[in-house]
Every structure is written in structure tokens, then in C-alpha cells.
Amino acid sequence: MRQIFPAAAEAPEIESFAPGAPGAGQAASAAVTALARLYAYPPVATHATPWVRANMIASVDGAAAFNGRSGGLSGDADRLVFSVLRSLADVILVGAGTARAEKYRLARQGPIWTELREGQPPTPPIAVITRELDLDLDGPLFADSALQARTILLTTQAAPAARQAAAAARADVILAGRDSVTPAAAVDALAARGHRKILVEGGPNLLTQITEAGLLDELCMTFSPVLEGGQAGRILAPSGPGQRTGEAGLTLAHVLEDSGSLLCRYLRDPG
């Protein structure tokens, strides 16, 4: 993996490594350190509101999924960055549809987590926006583990009372709206729990709502060297029939390349 933008003499060459190979431990540690520096959140003291970062992937023809899942587009470099971004976050925010389609589970601790989460809980919680709590409460997202953070469910007062009670036995349930959970309400609820570094992993509907609300500070975007050519949607979903998603200006911060994949970091244009 190499940094190709901005071009500079000191731009890091992030060494690839094969797990289990001789020297893999040192290569992994060096790669993680370099990536953590490139993707570091701004210091909390420099911004008054939580920092909302999204991490998405798409094929070169714009598809956000392959065979129904975004993981079908991922490669080794994207998976490494994915793990680093998770390890840097206070909380991981997803929509209920993504949690179901991608078969979400609790974030699992690994060597990267130990290195980058010093002074923080071992793993960040997964926070799911779900209007009616229509999730599999017996699934891996609600496993009982002392080493993994308890899932957060951001739901509404409209959710059935019995479902709320059942969910509260497996997760931290937050009523964040009457009939719907707005992006602002979700971010405020997470910030109230001390989560100021928010990583959004989708899906397109949630990312659209966050973008339209003006809450997106940063987009980490991987372009996979794949032509999907099917019916998969994009990383943003139109707000409704015939409507276009509101535009958000972005500034390119860096680009990494690995085996044809481009890993880009964009910051919201302050202008």
C-alpha cells in the first residue's frame, strides 16, 4: 500500500504483510501506526460538536455492493483500513437495514485494537438506528460478552412496548424520537454518552440523511477495481422518487493505492 496523494518525499509506504509470515508482526505494527496517523480524528478541543466520519466502498462503476453485500467489494487493504477506522472510533453507527444485510456482530478485539485504543474501552459499541426494533435479538449483535461493548439501539417511542422491554435485556435502548430518529437526534444521543468520534458504516439511506442534515464531516471512500454492472445502488440513496440528494462539497485529504484499489479520505469543504 502506498500513498499517492499528496505526493511528498515523506509520504509513507505502508508495507503489505501476510499474517503468519516471518516478520508479519513488525510489518503489521508499522502499517497500523502509519494508517492511524493518516486517519487520526481532529483533537476534540478543535471542534465543538461530535466528528462524524463515514466509511464506504464502491466499485469503479459506482455500485455500493456486490452480490448484495458491500463486503463483496473489499480487499486486504480496505479490510485493514476498516479495522483501523473502527479502532479509532468511540462508536460505530449503522442503520437497521445494513445491520441485517451485513449480518452485523459485536466489534471484535484484535492486535490493532490493543495498540490504538489505549485509555479507551477495548472495543467501540455498535449503535443501530431502528424505528421499531425489528432486529434479531438472539443474533451475534446481542451476544453477551464481557470483553465487547454492549450494542446501543436508537429507537422511537412508537416501538412496541414489549419489543422495547425485550431489547433492553440485550442492549442499551435509547428513545431518541417519537415516530422517527433523525440524524441530529442520533448524534446528540451518542454525544450525551461521551461518544464524540462517530464512525458511520451505512447504509445509503442513513448516509443520505446525515449528509442532508449537514452532519457529515468526513468520508473515507474505497474504490474497488471491480465492474459490478448490475442493479446495486450507490452509497447515497435519493430522498424520494425523482428527488436528488443534497450536494456536499468535499476536499481530498489523501489517496492510498493497493493492488488497484484507491482508498480516499475526503473532508467537508468548510466553504
N, C-alpha and C positions, 0 to 999 in steps of 0.2 A: 504494500500500500504506500502511495506517495502523494505528497501534497503538490498539486499543480497550480493552485491559485490561493493566495497571492504568491507569485514567483519571488523567491528570496534565497539568498545564499544559506540562511539558517533554517529554511523550510525543512521539516523533519521527514526522513524516510522511515516510515513505520514498518518495521520488519515483520514479514509474514512468519508464521510458525505453525508447526503441526503438533498437536497435543501428543505427548508421549515420546516425541523425538528428542535426541540429545540436544541440550541447550534450550529446549522449549520453554522452560520456566523463566529464564532470563529474558528471552525474546518476548514472551507474553507480558512480563512486567514492564519492559521498556515500551511496548506498544500501548499498554493501558495508560502509562504515565503520559505519553505523548498525546493520546486521544483525550484524556481528562483535561489536559491543558488547553487543547483546541476547543473543547466543548464546555469549558467552565461557565457556570452561571455568573452573571454580574454580581458583585458584592451586594448583599441585601441593603446595606446603607445607601446605595446609589439609586434605589427606586422605591417609591412609597407603596406600590401595590405588588401583589404576587407576580412572579415572572412566569408567563405561560408559554411553554415550548411544545411544539408538535413534532412528532417523528413519523414520517410516512414513506412509502415506497411506491414506485410505479414503473411499468415497462416503458421503453422508449416511445411506444405509440400511445402512451397515456393511461393504460389500464392500471387500476389500483389493486387488482387481484389476478391470480392465475388459478384456474380450476376452483374458483370460489373463495380462495383464501389469499391474503397478502403474503403469507409465508411462502407461497409457491414462487414468489419473485426473488426471495432472499438468497444471498450467498454468504461466504465466510466473513467477508469484510463488513457487510451490513449487519450480520449477527453480532460481530464484535462491537460495533458502534452501538447497536441496540442495547447490549448488555451494559456498556459504559454509561449511556444516557440514563438507563434505569438506575444504575448505582449512584448517579449524581442527584437524582430527584428526591424530593420529600414525599411525593405521592404520584401515582400513575392513574390518569383519568381516562375512562372509556365509556362509550355508550353501551346499552344493554345488547343491542344487535351485534356489535363487534365482540362482546364478551361471549355471546352464544356461538357465533360463526367461527371464531378463532379458538374456541374451547379454552378460555382463559382459566388459569390456575394461579395460586399464590406465587408471588415472586420468590424464586429460589436463590438462596445464598450460595456464592461460589468464591473462588480466589479473588476475582475482580472486586467483589463487594467488600471483602475484608480490607483491601488496600485503599479503597476510595471512600468508605463510609465511617472512617474514624470519628468518634464522637457522636455518631448517629445510631439509630436502631439498625439491626443487622440488614433488614430489607424494608423498602417502602411499601405501604399498603396499596392495594388496588381499589380505586373508587369508581363505582359504576352508577351512572345516571339511569334510573329505571322508574318510569311513571307508575307502574302497577306492580312492581316487584315480581315480574313474571320470569324468574330465573330458577334454575335447578339448585335448590338449597342443599341438595345432597352431593353436589358436584365438587370438583377439586378446588374451586374458587372459595369454598367454605370449609376447607379442611381444618381440623383442629391441630395447630402446631405451635409449640412454644417458641420456635425459632423464626417464625414468619409472621409478618404483621397481619392483623385481622382486617378482613375486607370491609370497606365502607360502602353503604348503599345510600345514595342521594335520591330520595323519592318524594312523593306528594301526599298530601292529606287525603287525596282521592283513592290511594291504595287501600284495598280491603283490610279491615282491622285484623282479621285472622291471619292474613299474609304478613302484616307488619309484625305481629307477635311471633310468628314462626321465623321470620327473617332475623328479628332481634336476638334470637337464641344462637344464631350462627354468625352474625355480623353486627357492625355498628350502623344502626339505621338513623338517618338524619332526614327529618321532614323539611324540605327546602323549597316548598311551594304548595299552593293549594291544588291546582289542576295540572301544573307542569313545572319542570325545573329549568329555569333559564340559565344560560351560561354564567351570568353575573352572580346568580344565587349560588350556583355550584362552587364557583371560585371563592366567594365570600365565606361559604360554609367550611371549605377546606382551609382557608386562611385563618379562620377563627380557631381551628385546631392546631395552628402553628405550621401549616404546610404552605410555604411561600414559593417553593420551586416545584412547579406543576408540569408534569410531562403528559401530554395528550397523545394517545395512540389510536384515536379514531372512534368511530368510523367517519365516513364522509358527511353524514348529517350533523354529527356533533362538531366536526371541524368547521363546517359551514356556519353553524350557529355562533361559534366562538369568533370566527372571522368577521361575521356581520356585526357582532356586538363590539368590535374593536378591541378585543381582549388578547389577540394573538401577538406575542412579542417576537416569536422566533419560529422558523420552520426548518427542520432538519429533513432533507429530502434525498432519498437514494433513487437514482435512475438505473434500473436493471437492464442489461444488454439482452432483452427479450422482446420479441414482437408477439403480442398476445392475440390481436386480430379478432377478438370475439365480442361478447356483449358486456364485458366488465365495465363498471362505472369508473369515474375519476375520483381523485382524493377529495374533491368538493362536490356536493350534490346541489342541484338547483333548489331554490326555496319552494318552488311550486311549478305547475305546468306553465311553460312559456316564460318563466322568470329566469333571470341571471343572478348568480351570486355576486354580492358586492365586491368590488375590487379592493385589494390591499397592496400598497406599494412595498416592495422588499428590496433590500440591499444585500448583495452577495458578500459573505464574510470569508468563506474559504471553500475550496473544492479538493477532495481526495479522489484518487483513482486506484482501482484494484481490479485486474482481470476484466476490464471493460465496464465495470460498474463505476458510476460517478456519485460520490457522496458529498452533497452540498449543504452548507449552512447559510441560511438567509436570516437577516434581522429586519424587523419592521422599519420602514423608512420613516424617521421622525417628522419629515416634512409632509 
